[in-house]
Amino acid sequence: MHTDSKPLHRAAIRSQENADIALAHAPDLGITEPHTVDAVDKGFLQSALAAGVEGAVLESVSVTEGHDGMTSRRAWSLQWNEAGRQAELPSAVFAKATPEEPYHRETLALLHMGENEVNFYTQLQPELPEIAPKAYYARSYPGGRYLLLTEDLKMRQLKPYWLADKCSLDHAKAVASAQAQFHARYWNSERFETDLVWVRPRSRRFGGEWHMDSMIHARSTFLQSEQGLALPEKARSVLKKYNDNFSRVLDYWDSKPPTLLHGDSHLGNTFSYPDGRAGYFDWQLNIRGYGVRDLTFFMMSALDNASRVAHEQEIFTHYIEELKRLGVSIDLDDAWNDHCIYMLDSWDGAIKTLVRGGYGHAPDAIARQLDCAVHAVLEHDVESRLDAILK
């Protein structure tokens, strides 16, 4: 168990945050290794992908897809010579790299997102090969700089989802099954005190103080916006109460049994196999926490309100049953109560995304998530549940 006091820890995190901000805004850190999409060229891909493969030559490279959000992202089509093809070197790769936008780089630096994702792909992905795509290259550096090369999901006929996509009941249950698999594997794991100590609980994550401040600011801004002022008064009341007691709610969540969480488990970070199974990419926000959190965050992002009303209980029950099948039993009523309280966290995600300009997500998807959250928070009387844990 950690023995440091909370005030001491918070002071240390604040000092770390100041350094991270300075590094994020520095124009050049003297990093010689590639860490931007512009630095990924044929020569680098040859060395990263064909090391040790005798005679393999990358003959041509072409960009097939690209977009920028929290990170810069590109996909390349690769043409190898006969030796490369015989060795089954990848014919396509996908990259996530350092963003040009300073605020996005600051966010990456403060939350150590590149470091988290590189740690996941170098240490945990081999333990979860069916849950997450394979990585060919993963390096992180200070100041939000990093480069990750992974397989292109489409090369294995895996379907990546966007946040704006329609989510079927079958896919929702497949995602719940996938979550149960990696949650059960690391449930209450002793490894969180040894080789997985870097998977930090939310209240002790790097950038936690900055993130707490940014969420409080986002909620306050939203409440004063046209959309926020139009909310039903009971919805405004619970959001204000949550905002005023955010630190205490985080402490409550961190008191629950821990496991590995994806941390940003919305629909737009999922993929499906041809046989219907599901998995996750974008592991840069992984944290240690209670498994129900990933499930709630997913459902509230993936379902419109009508679908939530129709299928929420079924998907939740499926997740609990999958956990039990994998050796983890939790109290159904307690888990349902936490599911309802975690709706505030999903609402948070939509609010922050809206206030910060969308992060590249479709406006319709954000609107759907906001609408679903408001209805769910009112339907499940989340304010009373919040009051119970704040006593």
N, C-alpha and C positions, 0 to 999 in steps of 0.2 A: 504493500500500500504506500501511496505517496504521503510523506509526513510534513511537507512544507505547508506553511500557512497560506490561506487564500490571499490576504493582503500582500504578502511577499511575492507570491506567484504573479499577481496582477501587476506589481511594480516591475517585475522582470519582463513580463510580456510587453508592457508599455515601452520599455527601453528597446526591446527587440523590434517593436513596430517602428520606432523612430529611425532605426538603422535601415529597416526594410524599405521605408518610404524614400529615404535618400538614395538608396541603391536603385530603386525602381525608376527614379527620375534622372539618374545620371545618364548622359548621352552615350557613354561608352565605358564598359567595365574591363576592356582589354581581353575579352574572352576570345580565344583563337579558334575554338571548335564551332561548327555550324550550330546556330540556335534560332535562325529566322528562316522563313520559307524561301527567301531569295537566295540563301546560301546553299540550298539543296539543289545540287546540279548532278550531271551525269557521273562525274568523277566521284563525288561523295556517295551516291547511291551504289556505284560499283563497289567501293570499299566497304560500305555498311552491309551490303546484302550478299556479296560474293566472296567474302574472305574465306580462304581455304578451299575454294572450289576451283580446281585446276582447269585452266583453259576457258573459264567463263568470261564472256565479254558483253557488257551492256552496250548494245549498238545504237539505241535511240530512246529518248524520253520525251513524253508530251503530257502537258497538264490537261486533265479531263474535267476537273471541278475545282472550284475555289470559293471560299467565302470567309468573312472576318466577323468575329463576335468577341467573346472574351479572349479567344486565341485566334491566330491566323491559321487557316486550314486549307490544305490543298490535297488533291489526288493526282497521281501520275500513272500513265500507262507505260509499261516497260517492255522493250523488245530485246531479247537475249539471243546470242548466237546458239549454235547447236549444243555446245557444252553446257550453257546455262539452262537451256530447255530440258536437256537430259537430266540435269540436277534438280529440276523442278523449282528453280528460283522463281520468286513471285512475278507475275505479269502485271501487277498493279500494287501500289502502296498508297497509304493515306498518312498525312502528317498533321500534327498539331505543333505550333511553334509560338515563339514570343510575339505578342501583339504590338502593333505600332501605337495604338491609343494609350497615352500615359496613364489614364485612370484604370484601364483594364490591366496594364502592367503592374500598377500599384496594388490592385486587388490580388493578382497572382502572387506578388511578392509578400504581401502581408499575411495571406492565408497559406503561404507555402504550397500553392496548388500544384505547380510543376513538380516540386519535390515529392508531394504526396502521390501524384500519378506515376512518376518514375518508380517510387518505392513499390507501388502496387504492382506494376508490370514486371519489375525485376524479381520481386519476392513472392507475391501472392497469385498472380495470373497463372503461373505453372501449377498451382494447387487447384485452380478453378478454370481449367481449359475450356469447358463447355459454357461457362458463364460469361467470359470476357474474351475479346479478340486477342490474337497473338501479336506480340510486339517484336520488331526486328532491331530497334535501336531506341534507347531511352537514356537521356542525360538531362540533368537540371543544374542550374547555376543561380547565384544570388540575383536579387532584383527582378524576379519574375521572368527570367530567361530560361527557356528550356526547349527541347526538341524531342518529339516522340514520333516514331515511324511504326505504324501498325499495318496489319493486313487490310486490304480493301474488302469489306464484308460481302460485296456483290460478287466477288470471285468465287465464293462458296454458296452462292444463291441465298445469302442471308439478307433479310430485308431490314434496313434501318428505318426507324420511325422518326417523324418530325412531330414537334409539339402540336401542330395544327391538324395532324392526321386523326381520322376517326378510329377509335379503339373498340374492337369487338369484345364481347364477353370472353370468348376463347383466348384472345391474346391477354386480356387482363388476368385471367386465371393462370395462364402460362407464366406471366411475370411474377405473380404471387408465388408460384412454385419455385421459380428461380431464386427469388428472394429467400424463401425458406431454406433452400439448399445452402447458400453461403452464410445465412444467419445461423443455422444450426451448426455448421462446421466450426464457427468461432464463438459460440454462445458461452459466455462466462469463461473464456479461455484464459489459462494461466500465461499464455504467450503474450498477453497485453503487458505483462511485467518483464518480459525478456525481449525476444526478437521482434515483437509487434508493439513495442512501447511507443513507436512513432505514430501509431493509430491513436490519436489523442481524443479524449472526451471533449464535447463541444465547449464546455466552460473553460477548458484548459488548452484549447487549440491555439496555434500560432495565429496572431491577428484577432484573437477573440475580443479584446477590448475595442479595437477599431470596428470590428464587425457589429458588436453590440451597439455602438454609437451610430453606425450607419443605418442599422435597422430601426432604431428609435427615430432617427431623422426621417427615414422613408415613411414610416407610419404617420408621423406628425404632418409631413407634407401631404400625404394622401388624404388625411382627415380634413385638411383645409382646401383640397381640390374640389372641383365641381362634382366629380364622382363620389368623393368622400362625403361631401355635404348632403348628397342625395340618398345616402344610406338610411335604412330604417334606424330609428333612434336606438333600439336595442342592439343592433349591430355596431353602431358607433360606440355604445357604452362598453361592450365587451372588448373592442379593439383598444379603446383608451385604457381600460383596466389592464389588459395584457401589456400594453406599452409601458405603463407605470410600474409594472411588477416583472419586467422581462427577466431580470437577473434571478429572481426567486423561481420563476418557471424553469429556467435553464438548470438550476440546482435540482429541482424536482425531477426533470428528465434525466439528469446524470445520476440520480439515485436508483434508476431501474437497472435490471440485469443487462450488462453490456455485450455487444457483439460487433462485428464489422458491419458498418452501414455504407451503402453507396454514397449517401449524403446529398445527392442531387437526382433522386430517383424518378424524375418525371418521365412522361411518355416519350419525349424527344431524345432520351438517352437509352432507349431500348431497341432491341432487334429481335427478329423471329427467324427460326429455322424453317426449312420447307415442311418438316413434320409437325410444326406448331410449337415446338419448345421456344423458350425466350432467353435472352441474355442482356447484358448491359455493357455499354462503352462509356467513355468520359468519367473516369474514376478520380478526377482531381479534387473532389470535395469529400473524399471518404473520411469518415470519423468513427469513433467508438460510441455506441449508443444502443438504444432499445429498438429491436427489430421492427416493432409496430410502426415506428416513425417512417421507415422506407415505404411500407405498404400504404399508409395514409397519404403520404406525399405523392405517390404514384396515382392512386385512385382519384385524388382531387384534381390532378392535372389531366388525367386521361378521359374522364367521363364528363359529359354535360350533366346538368342537374337531373334531368329526367332519367338518364341511364344510372346515375348514382342512386336515386330513389329505388329504381327497379332492381339493382344488382349489388349494391354496397354490402349488404349482409351476406350474400352468397360468396362474394370474393373474400371477405374477411374470414368467414368460416373455413373456406378452402385453405387459406394461408395457415390458420391455426391447426387444421387437420394435417397439413403437410409438415409443419413443425413437429407435431406429435409423432408422425410416421418416422421422422428422422431423429427421434429421441429427445425432443424438447417439449415439455408440457408446461403450459402457463394457464393461469386462471382466466376463463373466458370473459367473465364480467369485468375483471380488472383491465384486461386487454382492450375490451370494447370502450371502457371509460377513457383509457389512454388514447385510443384511436380518435375519439371525439375531441380530446384536448389538442392532439397533434394537428387537427384541422386548422388551428391558429398558425401553425408553422407553415402549412401549405399556402394559406392566405398570405402570409408574410412573403413567400417566394414570389407570388404574383404581384404583390404591392411593390416590392423592391424592383422587380423587372420593369413594371410600368413606370415607376418614378425615374429609373435610370435609362429610359429610352428604348427598352425592349430587348437589348442584348442580341438582336438579330432574329428574335422570334416573331411569328406572325401576330399582328394585333388581335385577330379573331381568337387565337388560342389563349392569349392573356385574358381577354374578355370572358371567355368560357370558364377559365379557372377562377376568376374573380366572382363570377355569378354563382358558380357551384359552391365556392367557399362560403359566401354570405348565406345562401339558403341552408347549407349544412350546419353552419354555426348556430343559426336560429332554430332549425328543426331539432337539433340535439341538445338545445339549451346549454351550450358550452359555457355560458357565463356562470351558471350555477356550479358546473363542474370545476371551473377555474376558482370560484370562491372556496370550494371545498379544499383545494390544495394550498390555498393562500391563508387559511386560518392560522 
